[in-house]
Amino acid sequence: MDDKDESLRKKSREVTVFDERLHQLLDDMVETLQDSGGAGLAAVQVGVLRRVFVTDIGDEVVEYINPKITERSGEMLSEAEGCLSFPGQYGMVERPSHVKLEAQDRYGDFFETEGDELLARAMCHEYDHLDGVLFCDLATEMLDEEEAEQWERQKAERRGTARNKARTARSRSRRKR
């Protein structure tokens, strides 16, 4: 795997100014992520070396500024993982099934959150980007073309199922009000 862009290997800098430029960056990142169908996107992937990433696993978009992982726990899961910066390339990567993280929102307010399984994986993957670490650095094996195509189909099915579950949960929540 060649590194198409050396900036992906650089460590991102902390955000110190929470202004309209940051808001525009976040809006653009969310749009790019949703257009791509991915689970997460780091600012470095769009050429901005700032500690910012967004996730969307089907239930909601979350923006993370200056994130810090405070806990990695649960079972370590080895699963096929890809990256929007390396389309069609996948590798088996071991990640924790549960992650706690603290970050700031677009206005600079601090928050804590946690994620399981796919969200935990996305949080770890994007967090690694902020330190110049790529999934291929952590992969125990890279998948061949046939395995990658099979993984693409399975991923699309899981994303569709996750989105349907999220819609159903939101619909139930609205009915209870």
N, C-alpha and C positions, 0 to 999 in steps of 0.2 A: 504494500500500500504506500503510495507516495503522498507526501504532505503537500497538497496543492497550494497551501498558503501558510507560510511560516508564522503569520500572526496567530494562527490557531495554537501555536506552541508557547506563546507569550503569556505571562501572568497579567491578569486584568487588574486595573487600578480601582480603588474604592470610589464610590460616588460621594461627592461632598456638596453638590448643588442640586437641589430638587426644584427644577423650574420647567418652563414650557418645552425646552429642548429635550429634557428627560422624558416628559409626557409624550412628546412626538415620537421619540425613540421607542418607547413602550408600545404605543399604538401601532407603529409600523411593524414591530416585532410580533405582536399579536396577530396582525393581518397576515404576515408572512407565515407564521406558524399554522394558522387556520387554513391558508391556501395550500400548504404542503401536506397536511394530514398527519404531521408528526406529533409527538407527545411533549416536546420541549424545544426551546431555542435559547441560546446564550447570545449576548450582545457581541461577543467576539466573532460569532459566525456571520454577523452582518457587518463586520469590519470596525466595531467599536470596542476598544479595550477597557471596558468598565465592568464592574462586578454586578451584572444584571442578567437575569434570565426569566423566562416565562414558561409555564407549563399549561397543558390542556389535555387531560385524559378523557374528556367527554362530559364531565359534570360541571366544570367551571374553569375559567382561565384564572391563573394566579400569577401575579407579578412579584418578583423577589429582587430587592435591591440590597447590596452588601450582605448577602446571606452567609450564615455560619451554621454548619451542621453540628448540633449539640449532642445527638445520640444516633448511633447505628445499632440496631438490635434485631431480634427475631432470627429466623432461619436464614442462612446464606443460600441464595438461589442462583444457580448457574443457568442462564437463559440466553437465547440469541438476542443480540442487540445491534442496532444500526445507528446511523447518524445522518442528519440532513446534509452535512458537509461532505459525506462520502456515499452518495446515492447507490443503492444496489449492493453495498458491501456490508456484511454482517459477521459478527464473531460471538463466540460464547463467552459471556462475562459474568462473573460472580458478584452479586450485590446483596446487601441486607434486605430482608422483607419489610423492615420498618425503619423509618428515619424521622427524627425530630429536627426542626430547623428554626432558627430565628433570623429575621430579616427586617427590612424597612419597606414600606409601601411607597407609592409614587409621591407622597407628600412628606416623606421622612419619618412617619410614625412607625414605631417598632411593633412587630407582631411575632407570635410563635405559631407554628403549625406542625403537623405531622402527616406522614403518608405511609401507606402500605402498598406492597407489591408493585404494580405498574407505576404509581405515583412516586413511591420510594425510589424505584429504578430511575425514573425521569429526573428526580431531584438530584440524585447522586451523579448521573451522567452530565447534567448541565453544570452542576457545581464543579465537577472535574474540569470542564471547559474553562472555567474562570482561572484555573491554575495551569492551563496549558497541557492538560492530560487528555488524551483521546481514547476512545473506547478500544481502539486497536492496540494501545499500549497495555491494556488490561486483559485482552482476550486470551483465553487459553488455547483457542483454535479459531481460525478464520473459516468461514463456510464457503463451499464451492458454489458455482452458479446454480446448480439444481437445488441444493439445500437452501440457498438464498431465496429462490423463487418460491419454494414451499413455505419458507418463513414469511415472505411477503403476503401470501394468501392467508395464512393463519393470523398474522397481525391485523389485516383488514377485517377479518371475521371478529377478532377480539375487540377492536376499536368500535365496530358496529354494535356489538353486544353491550359494551360499556356505555356507549351513548344512549342506547335504548333504555338501559337500567336507570341512567341518570334522568332521562326524560320522564320515565314512570315515577321515580321518586319525587321529582319536582311537582308533577301533576298531583300526586297524593298529598303532598305538603300543601299545595294551594287549596285543595278540597277541604282540608281540615280547618282552614282559617275561617 
